[in-house]
Each structure stands twice: as C-alpha cells, then as structure tokens.
Amino acid sequence: MEANELRKGNIVNWRGERAVISQIWEVEVVFKCGEIGMIDDLRPVPLSDIWLIAHDFERGSFILEKDDKGYYYSAGEGVKLSPYIESVHQLQNLYFAHNLKELLCQKRK
C-alpha cells in the first residue's frame, strides 16, 4: 500500500488484525489504538459480500454493484462510474469523494 491511497478512518489489515488509521505520516501510520505501524506492513481488507452485510452497508445514493469481476460504483443498471473496488479502504475513499462524509463501518451487534 502507498501513503497516498490512505485516509484517516481507513480500515486495513495490520499484523493479522483489522486496524483503523487515525494519522498518516510519510512512512508510518498511527492507529486508533495508539500503536504505530509502517505503511509497508499494511495490507488491504478485501471487500466481500460478508463484509458489506456484517457492517450494514447502506447505499443510499451510492450504488454499489457487483458482476463476475467484482464490485464497482454505479449509476444504476450496470453503468460503471469507477474501476473495480477490491478493498474496504478503496470503498471508504470513493464513498467519501462522492458524499463528502465518512463511510461509517460499524460492525453489527
């Protein structure tokens, strides 16, 4: 992963666990838990139906569709407005760019 594709609030894999970024430095990030990690050690969280359901993803005006290649932002009826979205942090970033608000990723209870 590269620093320029990360934002505060992004969910990533770090040391085999999910972590939320609270600060981004040149080659390091600070997580909400207070620990510091190297950007080179971060891995994306793959986007999946299970993740979307588990986090109660609500589309609203943001239409996320899926075909045999993966997920994409859509105008509806299969009209693609983005490249394929492969990871949670990519979805978070695209959602923010579209809605100018954070995608809340609260796990279902």
N, C-alpha and C positions, 0 to 999 in steps of 0.2 A: 504494500500500500504506500501511497505517497501523501505527504502532508497536505498538498493542495486539493485532495479529494475528501478531506475530513473536515467536519464542523463540530462545534460543541454540541453535546447531546447525542452524537452518533454512537450506535451500539456496535461493538466489534468483539472479536474473539481475541483474548489475551491470556496466555498461559493455560489454554484449555477451558477458559471460563468466559462468560459474557461480561463485558465491562462497558461503562458509559463514560465517554470523554467529557471532561469539564474544561480543560485547557489544552491548547496545541502550541508547542514550541517548534523550533527548527527541526530537530530530530527526535524529540520526545513528546509524550503527552502525559497529562495528569488526569487520573480517573476520579469519578465522584467519590470513590472510597478513599481517596487521598494518596494512593500509590502512584508512582511514576514508571512509565514504560517507554521503551524505544519504539518508534514508529515502524522500524523494520521487523519488529516482533509481532505486529498486529496482523490479524487475518480477518477477512470479511465473514459476516454471518450470512450464510446462504438464505436467500428468500425462498419460502416454500408455502404451500397451502397451510401446512400445520402451523407455521409461524404466524401467518395472517389471521387464522382462526383463533389461535391462542392469545393474540394481542388485540382481539376485537377490532380489526382494521375496518374502519368505516370510510367508504369512498367519498360520500357527499358529492361535490362537483368534480372530484378527482377520480377519473375512471381508470381502473387498473384491469387490464385484460390479460388473458393467457392463451397462447397457442402451443403448438408442439415444440417450439424453440424456447419458450419462456414467457415471462411477464413483460408488459410494456404499458406505458401511459397512452391512453387512447382518447379520441374524440367520440368514441362510441362506434358500434357496429364494425369493429376491426380496423378502424382508421388509426394508424400508429403515429404518435406525436413524439416518440422518444426511441432511442436504442433500447435493446433488451435490458431489463433491470435484473441483475443477478444477485444482489446482496441488499441487506437491510439498510446499510448506510447510504447506498445509492437511492433507495426509495425515500429515505428521510430527506436527503438533499433535494431530490426532484419535487417532493411534496412541499418543502419549504419554498423553493423557487416559484412554484405555482400558486401557493396560498399565502405566502409571506407569514406563515405561522408554523410552529413546530408540529411534527407528527408525534403525538403522544403514544408511546409504546408501553402501555401498562398491561402487564400480564393479567389474564383472567384469574379470578379467585376460585 
